[in-house]
């Protein structure tokens, strides 16, 4: 089984994605934060960044 080493760029994007996901869930299920489209937009933007970063990481290995 091949082990994938993620670049630091990808790790940072994944951390940002998890933070936005936590904000989205807090906005949905608690009264601590109000629902905000910026949280969902940030999450989807980080997903696109993650996909691009994984693509470029694959290019480095070839």
URWO-V398727 format. One record per backbone hydrogen bond with DSSP energy under -1.0 kcal/mol. CO is the residue of the C=O (numbers start at 0). NH is the residue of the N-H. If there is no record, write none. Layout:
co:CO nh:NH
co:CO nh:NH
This chain:
co:6 nh:10
co:7 nh:11
co:8 nh:12
co:9 nh:13
co:10 nh:14
co:11 nh:15
co:12 nh:16
co:13 nh:17
co:14 nh:18
co:15 nh:19
co:16 nh:20
co:17 nh:21
co:18 nh:22
co:19 nh:23
co:20 nh:24
co:21 nh:25
co:22 nh:26
co:23 nh:27
co:24 nh:28
co:25 nh:29
co:35 nh:39
co:36 nh:40
co:37 nh:41
co:38 nh:42
co:39 nh:43
co:40 nh:44
co:41 nh:45
co:42 nh:46
co:43 nh:47
co:44 nh:48
co:45 nh:49
co:46 nh:50
co:47 nh:51
co:48 nh:52
co:49 nh:53
co:50 nh:54
co:51 nh:55
co:52 nh:56
co:53 nh:57
co:54 nh:58
co:55 nh:59
co:56 nh:60
